Amino acid sequence: MIDDGVCASTVTGTNNPGTCAAPSCKDKVLNGNETDTDCGGGSCPACANTRTCKVGMDCLSGVCTGEMAVIRDRLEAFLTFDTEVLAVSCDPVYALRAFADSDGLNFPLLSDFWPHGEVTRAYAVFDEARGCPFRSSYILDKEGVVRWAVHNEGSQERDLGEHLAQLEALA
């Protein structure tokens, strides 16, 4: 693709090596909005865990997917306490929409993408070195006061049964 006379993606290994081509998820070039070569960025498949993952949705760890599926499947239990379930991620809105649609999530996913991590920084859980927040959960009362919180490393799954126990204890 040529933009103002500049090639946005030079593809090699094709029938026309060195020619300009539109970015794709199979061109073996880091281009477009990809996070790593031919993966991530919202338009390409997620990156393998050994690849560069700049945002959670670009990675295949499966932790978020598993947790969100449990919440989806047990949403009625969470809502028993006159609560609202919200998930916050530093991923862009379009990536969250695709994630919610593909996994049939039935609760809001909120994007803390821009200004990047502003909400998670306010809760002091943004990991500057990794560019994403720690895996954290909060129970806030109707006045917005934090009544319970838990923080895990990115690869450590949260105990959602404990979340329900804390909701019951605070009810």
JOQUICOR-V996722 format. One record per residue. RES is the residue in one letter. PSI is psi as a letter, one per 20 degrees, with the letter a starting at -180 (NA if undefined). D_FIRST is the distance of its C-alpha to the first C-alpha in Angstrom with 2 decimals. Layout:
# JOQUICOR-V996722
{{RES/PSI/D_FIRST} {RES/PSI/D_FIRST}}
This chain:
# JOQUICOR-V996722
{{M/p/0.00} {I/p/3.77} {D/o/6.53} {D/k/9.91} {G/j/9.27} {V/p/8.17} {C/p/5.81} {A/h/5.69} {S/o/6.62} {T/o/8.66} {V/p/10.42} {T/r/14.00} {G/j/16.76} {T/a/15.09} {N/h/16.20} {N/m/13.70} {P/q/13.99} {G/j/11.97} {T/q/9.06} {C/p/5.36} {A/q/4.93} {A/q/4.91} {P/q/7.89} {S/r/11.16} {C/j/14.81} {K/j/15.52} {D/j/13.12} {K/k/15.73} {V/p/13.53} {L/o/14.41} {N/a/11.37} {G/c/10.83} {N/k/14.49} {E/q/16.06} {T/h/19.49} {D/r/19.61} {T/o/17.63} {D/k/16.80} {C/q/19.39} {G/a/20.41} {G/j/18.80} {G/h/19.85} {S/i/17.25} {C/r/18.10} {P/q/21.70} {A/q/24.03} {C/q/24.34} {A/q/27.50} {N/h/30.14} {T/i/29.73} {R/r/26.12} {T/p/25.13} {C/o/25.83} {K/h/25.22} {V/q/26.37} {G/h/28.95} {M/i/26.96} {D/i/24.66} {C/q/27.74} {L/k/29.91} {S/h/33.28} {G/i/34.51} {V/g/36.96} {C/g/35.51} {T/g/35.03} {G/g/38.65} {E/g/40.05} {M/h/38.32} {A/h/39.53} {V/g/43.08} {I/g/42.95} {R/g/41.61} {D/h/44.41} {R/k/47.08} {L/g/45.97} {E/h/49.34} {A/g/51.16} {F/h/49.15} {L/i/49.76} {T/h/53.52} {F/k/54.04} {D/l/52.81} {T/r/49.57} {E/p/45.90} {V/p/43.35} {L/p/40.15} {A/p/37.56} {V/p/35.57} {S/q/32.45} {C/j/30.00} {D/q/27.16} {P/q/25.00} {V/g/26.35} {Y/h/23.70} {A/h/24.44} {L/h/28.15} {R/g/27.92} {A/g/26.29} {F/g/28.96} {A/g/31.76} {D/g/30.76} {S/h/30.40} {D/j/33.71} {G/k/35.62} {L/p/36.52} {N/k/39.05} {F/q/39.23} {P/p/36.98} {L/p/34.29} {L/p/33.75} {S/p/30.77} {D/k/31.64} {F/g/28.01} {W/p/28.19} {P/p/30.02} {H/o/29.41} {G/j/32.74} {E/g/34.92} {V/g/37.12} {T/h/37.56} {R/h/38.35} {A/h/41.05} {Y/j/42.56} {A/k/42.27} {V/j/40.36} {F/p/36.92} {D/o/36.37} {E/h/34.66} {A/h/34.15} {R/i/32.20} {G/k/30.57} {C/r/32.12} {P/r/35.62} {F/r/38.45} {R/o/39.31} {S/q/41.86} {S/q/43.86} {Y/q/46.11} {I/o/48.83} {L/q/49.39} {D/a/52.34} {K/i/52.23} {E/i/52.57} {G/j/49.49} {V/p/51.61} {V/p/50.39} {R/h/53.14} {W/q/51.61} {A/q/48.59} {V/q/47.38} {H/p/44.71} {N/q/43.31} {E/q/40.92} {G/h/37.45} {S/i/38.42} {Q/o/41.85} {E/q/42.26} {R/q/44.46} {D/n/47.75} {L/h/47.29} {G/h/50.93} {E/h/51.88} {H/g/49.85} {L/h/51.97} {A/g/55.14} {Q/h/54.35} {L/g/53.70} {E/g/57.06} {A/h/58.83} {L/i/57.56} {A/NA/58.36}}
